[in-house]
Amino acid sequence: MAKGKKEKLSDKLFLNLKNGWEGIDKKTEKEVEDLASSYKQFLDKGKTERECVDVINVLLEKNGFINIDTLKQKTFKPGMKVYQNIRGKSILAAVIGKKSAAEGCNILGAHLDSPRLDLKQNPLYEDNELALFDTHYYGGIKKYQWTTIPLAMHGVFVNENGKKTAIRIGEEPGDPVFTITDLLPHLAKEQMEKKASAAVEAEDLDILAGSRPHSDKDAKEKVKLALLALLHEKYGVTEKDFAGAEIEFVPAFKASDVGLDRSMIGAYGHDDRCCAWPALQALIAFKTIPAKTLVCYLSDKEETGSAGNTGARSRNFENFLALLCGENESSLRLCFSRSSMLSSDVNAAFDPTYAGVFDKRNSSYIGKGIALSNYTGSGGKYGASDANAEFCAKVQAILNRNNIQWQFGALGKVDKGGGGTIALYAANLGMDVLDCGVPVLSMHSPFEVISKIDLYTTYKGYIAFLRDA
């Protein structure tokens, strides 16, 4: 402010949000683009939680992190970097601080799973000389969005001897893709009169897999046999191997810049990899010994309620912190009560096309910075951790001190819907937790959209939190 110029009362008292692109210098703009580029590469390599963990394992080890399960002595010195791979589907990493873990950790928690289509146990069948895969959707989707788009096949088969065979079809140039058919408009009068939720039934999300028959004239299902023969030849699997396999179908799109100005990123899986990636990068960014131990927890199963032995409701998080506390029960309980966590998850960005379901004064906006959410849940705040005022003020102060623009982010109007994150499960352990992440357009669709500047602001916010909380 120029000398002698009086500050306007409105500037002092109002929360004035600006477009995050305004006034950034060339150096910052390059940092924004570099982060966006690395993130897009991560998205293309990690279409499933297993693939994400594989990428993260390599990155952590490249940056000096040691697999905690390979250590004979579980003693941790300040500055030590460790991680733990949980069944190949979730991961925990830490940088050991100068203070004991019992004095509290600064934690970032995100999730790696995204809505998708999973194969049923006995999925492959033939009908009128077309072969199809029978699916069960995973997480909250609009079923009609998954028809007539290119799909890729990802996952693992595990045989009786424990041999694991990875499969990834539809991502490389020249690969075939898959799709789910839909009715032509000429015959869809009845379909188009249905509610959107019923226009495509869950049992009709069957994936077109093939149409060429096998040469065996005596086979009853020649097309199905031909596909099984191809799978057996390349991967050594038979029909019974599908029963326990984890085979997922995801959009075959690559992550792309969106808009003439390339200000946004469109991709499958922003929820919640656009928070997981900056959280991981924020942890890796620490090259000096922090005061407190820093932890990054990237979980699985959030989209289906965080249950299961790789989800945030499992004991994995507690077990990892117990190791850092020396497996001392009282130290672990103190660690819980003294730790601070950002539940690093996305929020719904205000969409002017569907303005009626949003509360404009309490929505997060594309391009206006990292979004803070005191609570999530649904009507009556059910399923929300509901962060306390003291911790909200602490996080806001950290962001303000570091000149990081932040905004509020409620998930739509009251009683219009709702959602949840892993915040609840960390809060139940006694931690201070606040939801904090990137605003997303078209959330849970096959092609979600975020702003590059929000991704960058979130990354910088996570660094500031880890350092200063």
BELSULSUL-V342712 format. One record per backbone hydrogen bond with DSSP energy under -1.0 kcal/mol. CO is the residue of the C=O (numbers start at 1). NH is the residue of the N-H. If there is no record, write none. Layout:
# BELSULSUL-V342712
co,nh
CO,NH
CO,NH
This chain:
# BELSULSUL-V342712
co,nh
2,5
8,12
9,13
10,14
14,16
19,22
21,24
25,29
26,30
27,31
28,32
29,33
30,34
31,35
32,36
33,37
34,38
35,39
36,40
37,41
38,42
39,43
40,44
41,45
42,46
48,52
49,53
50,54
51,55
52,56
53,57
54,58
55,59
56,60
57,61
58,62
59,63
60,65
61,64
66,83
67,70
68,71
73,75
77,80
80,96
81,66
82,94
83,68
84,92
86,89
86,90
90,86
91,298
92,84
93,296
94,82
95,294
96,79
100,103
101,104
105,340
106,295
107,342
108,297
109,344
110,299
116,138
117,249
118,136
123,134
125,132
130,127
131,209
131,210
132,125
133,207
134,120
136,118
138,116
142,145
143,146
144,147
150,252
151,178
152,250
153,169
154,248
155,167
156,246
157,165
159,162
163,159
165,157
167,155
169,153
172,175
178,151
179,208
180,148
184,187
185,188
188,192
191,194
195,198
195,199
201,204
202,205
204,206
207,133
210,131
216,219
221,225
222,226
223,227
224,228
225,229
226,230
227,231
228,232
229,233
230,234
231,235
232,236
238,241
239,242
240,243
246,156
247,119
248,154
249,117
250,152
256,266
258,264
259,262
263,452
264,258
265,450
266,256
267,448
269,273
270,272
270,274
272,275
272,276
273,277
275,279
276,280
277,281
278,282
279,283
280,284
281,285
283,286
290,98
291,99
293,106
294,95
295,108
296,93
297,110
298,91
299,112
301,304
301,306
302,305
306,313
308,311
310,300
311,314
315,319
316,320
317,321
318,322
319,323
320,324
321,325
322,327
323,326
328,332
329,333
330,334
331,335
332,336
333,337
334,338
339,432
340,107
341,434
342,109
342,344
343,345
343,436
347,440
351,354
354,357
355,358
357,413
359,362
362,410
364,350
365,368
367,20
370,407
371,437
372,409
373,435
374,387
377,419
378,382
381,384
382,378
388,392
389,393
390,394
391,395
392,396
393,397
394,398
395,399
396,400
397,401
398,402
399,404
400,403
405,370
407,372
410,412
413,416
419,377
422,426
423,427
424,428
426,429
426,431
427,430
432,341
434,343
435,373
437,371
438,347
440,349
441,449
442,445
448,267
449,441
450,265
451,455
452,456
453,457
454,458
455,459
456,460
457,461
458,462
459,463
460,464
461,465
462,466
463,467
464,468
465,469
